[in-house]
Amino acid sequence: SSGINAEYGGKLNAKCKDDFVIDGQRVTCRRIIADKFCQYFTSLASNLNEQVLANNDIPILPIGSFEQFMSKSVEGSIYLEDTDPNEIVEVIQDFKNGKASDIPIVVIKRTAKLISRPLARLYNSCMQN
């Protein structure tokens, strides 16, 4: 928002409103406010479609599968080689410390040789199916 604020010469108030009235009640929980915004914006299209259909204004044709817009598949357009435990260890060792999800990177690095064989087997199996 600082870029937008700078665009308007610093005249915008960067502070968000911390309460909203939803269904006649004052709500201060940001999660509930965010959920209500999400519900509203994700329902716009379907609500508009329902209104159009109810008024018989514009016929809306059913939308097919996304696959109808894709070109035909080309067999052999990509080739992936099987991996081996050594490659898995190399990839793990390249992980940056401090960048992790649920398992700390240091733990993954210390167990790399132990987990590399099952990971390689799992990867190879997934690529073959």
KOLKE-454831 format. One record per residue (C-alpha): x, y, z. Coordinates in nm, 2 decimals, decimal comma, always signed. Example, Ala and Ser with C-alpha at 12.3 -4.5 7.8 and 13.67 -1.06 7.14 Angstrom:
BEGIN
        u        v        w
    +1,23    -0,45    +0,78
    +1,37    -0,11    +0,71
***
This chain:
BEGIN
        u        v        w
    +0,00    +0,00    +0,00
    +0,30    +0,24    +0,04
    +0,33    +0,24    -0,34
    -0,03    +0,34    -0,38
    +0,00    +0,59    -0,10
    +0,31    +0,75    -0,27
    +0,11    +0,76    -0,60
    -0,15    +0,98    -0,42
    +0,11    +1,20    -0,26
    +0,08    +1,04    +0,08
    -0,28    +1,14    +0,12
    -0,42    +0,79    +0,18
    -0,47    +0,66    +0,53
    -0,29    +0,33    +0,55
    -0,48    +0,21    +0,86
    -0,75    -0,04    +0,79
    -1,09    -0,01    +0,95
    -1,09    -0,26    +1,24
    -1,47    -0,32    +1,26
    -1,75    -0,38    +1,01
    -2,12    -0,43    +1,04
    -2,21    -0,77    +0,90
    -2,57    -0,88    +0,90
    -2,66    -0,60    +1,14
    -2,39    -0,68    +1,40
    -2,06    -0,51    +1,46
    -1,77    -0,75    +1,39
    -1,41    -0,68    +1,50
    -1,25    -1,02    +1,43
    -1,03    -0,98    +1,12
    -1,07    -1,35    +1,03
    -1,45    -1,32    +1,02
    -1,42    -1,00    +0,82
    -1,18    -1,16    +0,57
    -1,41    -1,47    +0,54
    -1,71    -1,25    +0,47
    -1,52    -1,05    +0,21
    -1,42    -1,38    +0,05
    -1,77    -1,52    +0,06
    -1,90    -1,20    -0,10
    -1,65    -1,18    -0,39
    -1,66    -1,55    -0,47
    -2,04    -1,55    -0,49
    -2,07    -1,25    -0,72
    -2,06    -1,44    -1,05
    -2,31    -1,71    -0,94
    -2,54    -1,45    -0,80
    -2,53    -1,25    -1,12
    -2,59    -1,56    -1,32
    -2,89    -1,65    -1,11
    -3,04    -1,30    -1,16
    -2,98    -1,31    -1,53
    -3,14    -1,66    -1,56
    -3,44    -1,55    -1,34
    -3,51    -1,25    -1,56
    -3,44    -1,44    -1,89
    -3,23    -1,15    -2,00
    -2,93    -1,32    -2,16
    -2,91    -1,69    -2,23
    -2,60    -1,83    -2,05
    -2,46    -2,14    -2,22
    -2,31    -2,41    -1,99
    -1,93    -2,39    -1,98
    -1,76    -2,71    -2,07
    -1,45    -2,86    -1,93
    -1,13    -2,65    -1,94
    -0,98    -2,94    -2,14
    -1,18    -2,83    -2,45
    -0,97    -2,51    -2,46
    -0,64    -2,70    -2,46
    -0,46    -2,84    -2,76
    -0,42    -3,21    -2,80
    -0,16    -3,38    -2,58
    +0,18    -3,44    -2,74
    +0,33    -3,77    -2,63
    +0,70    -3,76    -2,56
    +0,71    -3,38    -2,53
    +0,90    -3,41    -2,20
    +1,15    -3,66    -2,07
    +1,24    -3,69    -1,70
    +1,50    -3,93    -1,59
    +1,48    -4,14    -1,27
    +1,65    -3,99    -0,97
    +1,88    -4,17    -0,73
    +1,95    -4,13    -0,36
    +2,27    -3,93    -0,43
    +2,08    -3,67    -0,63
    +1,82    -3,64    -0,35
    +2,10    -3,58    -0,10
    +2,25    -3,31    -0,33
    +1,92    -3,13    -0,36
    +1,86    -3,15    +0,02
    +2,21    -3,01    +0,09
    +2,13    -2,71    -0,13
    +1,82    -2,61    +0,08
    +1,87    -2,28    +0,25
    +1,88    -2,29    +0,63
    +1,59    -2,11    +0,80
    +1,36    -2,17    +0,50
    +1,13    -2,44    +0,62
    +0,77    -2,55    +0,66
    +0,68    -2,79    +0,94
    +1,02    -2,97    +0,96
    +1,34    -2,76    +1,03
    +1,58    -2,77    +0,73
    +1,87    -2,86    +0,97
    +1,68    -3,18    +1,06
    +1,61    -3,26    +0,69
    +1,98    -3,21    +0,61
    +2,10    -3,43    +0,90
    +1,87    -3,71    +0,79
    +1,93    -3,67    +0,41
    +2,12    -3,99    +0,36
    +1,86    -4,18    +0,56
    +1,56    -4,04    +0,38
    +1,71    -4,02    +0,03
    +1,65    -4,38    -0,07
    +1,27    -4,39    +0,01
    +1,23    -4,04    -0,14
    +1,40    -4,15    -0,47
    +1,19    -4,46    -0,49
    +0,87    -4,25    -0,42
    +0,96    -3,99    -0,68
    +1,05    -4,25    -0,94
    +0,73    -4,44    -0,88
    +0,52    -4,12    -0,91
    +0,69    -4,04    -1,24
    +0,63    -4,38    -1,39
    +0,25    -4,38    -1,31
***
